[in-house]
Amino acid sequence: MKPAEIAEGVFFVHSEMVNWVLLTESDAVTVIDTGYPGQRGEVEESVRAIGRDPHGIEAVLITHAHVDHIGSAQYLAETYGAPVLVHPAEAAHARRECHEVATPWDVLSNIGRPGVLSWAMKLVRLGGTAKYGIDSPTPMPVLGALTCPGAPVPVLVPGHTSGHTVYHLPDHGVVISGDALITGHPTSPISGPQLLPQWLNHYYGTAAVSLDIIGELGADILLPGHGPIHRGSLAEAAATARGRAGFTL
């Protein structure tokens, strides 16, 4: 899981189960998404692997508050004093005041699908069944670039969760898409631009509509929450995902 430098100061960490992104400015770091609870050490090591000290983490940004994306967030906040920023629409979910996640019944109902059983077993080993949230998430400003390393621009794309947010790096032509637009997943039989399977989305139809928002962002590099990097027209990638989900214009 060696971090790959995609553009100056933009590092993508790809793992079998979930990805995260590091943005740097001098010695300071922004962490976008934080893996499962069991990947805490890997998140810290990825920061060291790009020549930075975890004490230089200035902010943790969350695309959405599922356990595979917030698994180290509380730890990073407590250990390094980094605020955990979420979109205001995702704050209650991050605090676990509401739940917008697949239930055990959803998983059991789909356990016979290819890849689901092995994915669920790995999820358990990585702490994915823990009742895990963020004690005091900081609602982020929602207009313009954030004042943290990398200056990412948050863009609300509801559907996977109510407050799911992607981060646009306009100077680099990069979008960090979390689970709003992915390129692969252990439970999916296909590769390339797609939505997660319907049962893993809170509002599937809304997630499909939000693909149009992503497609309008000026970028040709997609760093997804699951699957490998995608290079090429983001509008075409979003249209492909929408068509695969069964939603056509």
N, C-alpha and C positions, 0 to 999 in steps of 0.2 A: 504494500500500500504506500509506496513512495509517492510523495506529492509531485504532481506534474505542473510545471509553470506554464500556464496557458497564454498569459500575456504578462507584461512587466508588473510584478507584485500581485499576480492572481494565480493562486495555486489550487488545484483540484485533487481531492483525495478520493479515490474510487475503491470501494470494498465490495465484497460479494453481496452484502445485505443492504448497505446504504452508503451514501456519499456525503462529504462535507467540503467546504471551501474556506480557504484562508486568504485574506487580503492584507497586504503589508504596506506600510509607509514608514521608511527608516526602520527602527527597531520595533515599532508598534504593530499590533496584529488585530484584525477583526476576524472572528470565527463565525461562519454562517452554517448553522446546524451542527449538531454535536454527537451524532450516532446514538447507539443503544447504551444503556448504563454499563454494560460489560465492555464497552469500547473506550472507556475513560482514558486508560493508559495509551491507547492508540491515538486518541485526539491530542494528548499532550506530546507524544512522541512525534506526531506530524508537525507540530509547531517547532520542535527542536530540529527536525530534519530539514527545515528551510532556513536554519541558522538563527532562529529567534528563541527567546526565553519565554516560557508560558507566563512569567510575571509581566511580560509586555503586552498581554492581551488587554486591549482597551474596551472592547465591546463584544458581546455575543448576540448575534441576530438569529432569529428563528423564522423559518418559512411557515411553520405550523407546529402545533403542540402535540403531535403524536410521539410516542415514547422513543421511536427510532431516530427522531430528530432533536429531542431535548434530553437525551440520556445523560449527558455530561454537563448540561447547562447550569443546574443548581450547584454542582461541585465547582465549576469554574468561577461562578459568582462568589461562593464562600471562600475559595482558596486564593483567588487572585484579585478579588474585588471588582470584577468586570460586571457592569450592568447587563442584564438580559433584556434585550429590546424585542417587543412583539407589536404587531399591528393592534390598535385598540380593539378591533373586532375579534381578536384572538386571545385577549387577556384573560377573560373568564375561563376559557378552555384551558389555557396554560395553568391557571390556578386550580383546575379541576372542579370548578363550580358547575360545569356542564360537561357532557361527554359526547364527542363527535368522532367515535372510533368504532371499528368493527368489534362486535361482541364475541364472546366465546361461541355462542350459537351460530354466528355468521361463519366462523372458522370451521366448526364442526359440520355445518351444512355444505361446505365446499371442500371438505377434506379429501374427497375422492377425485378432485380435479388434479391433473398433472402438476407436480411441484409443490402443492399446498402442504402436504404432510411434512416434507423435508424442510420447507420454509418455516413451518410452525415449530418444529423441533429446534431449529437453530435460533429462532426468536426466543424461545424459552431459555436456552443456554446463555443468551446475551442479556437476559433480564427484561425481556419484552413484556412479561406479564406483571411487572411491578406496578403498584399504584403510585405513579411517579408524576409530579408536577413541578411547577416553579413557584416558590413562595411569594416572591414580590417582583413579577415582571414589570418592566418599564414600558408603558405605551409610547411608541415612537412617533415622531412627527411624520405625517403622511404626505406632505408636499415637498418636493425637491430632494436634493441629495442629503444624506445623513452626514454629520460631522464626525465620522470615525474613519479609521484607515480604509482607503479604497473608495470612499465617498459613494457608496451604493445608493441607488434611487429605489425606494420601495414602491411596489405597484400591487394593489389589492386585486386578487383573482379568486373570488370565492367559489366554493363548490366542493373541493376535497375536504375542506373545513370552511367554516364561515369567514374566518379571517386569514385564510391562506394568502401569503404574500410572496411574490417573486422579487428579485433584486436585479436591477438593470445597471450595467456599467457602460454607459454610452460612449465613453472615450475609448473603450476596448472592443465594443461591439459584442458584449457578452451579456447573457441573461442566466441568472442562477435560479432555477425553476422549481426546486423542491419536488413536490409530488403533483404539481399542477400540469406538468408535461414531462414525461419520463421517456427513456429509450430502452428499458428492459426491466424485468422483475422476476424473481424466482417463481412467482405464481402465474406468469404470463408465457404463453407458448410462442410469442412473436418477439422480434427485435425491431428497433427503430422507434420513431416518434409515436407515442400512444398515451392514453390515460391508463391509470391503474384499473384493474377489473372493477366492475360496477359495485360489488359488495364491499370494496375497500374505500369507497367514496361516500361522504355524508350526503351530498346532493349531486348526483351524477349528471343530471341535465344541466345544472348550473355550471359544473366543472367543464362541460363541453362548450357552453357559451363563453366561458372565460378564456378558452383557447384563442378566441378572436382578439382579446386584449393582448395576449402574449404575442400573437402574430403581427401586431402593429408596432411592436417595439423594434427600434433600430438595432439589429444584432444579427450576426451570422455564426455565433458560437453559443451553444446551449450546454450548460453544466447542470444536469438533472440530479434529482435526489436519488434516483435509482437508474442503473445502466451507465453505459459509456458516454463520453463526450459526443455531441452531434455538431458537425460543421456543415453549414449551408444555410439557405434561406429559412429564417424563422417562420415566416408566413407560410411557406410550403410545409414545414414540419408541423405547424399547428393545424393546417388543413388536412394533412395525412392522419393525424391523431383523431381529429373530429370525424373523418370518414370511417376510420376503423372502429370508432365507438358507435357508429350507426346514426350519426347526426350529420346531415348534409344541408347545405344552404339552398 
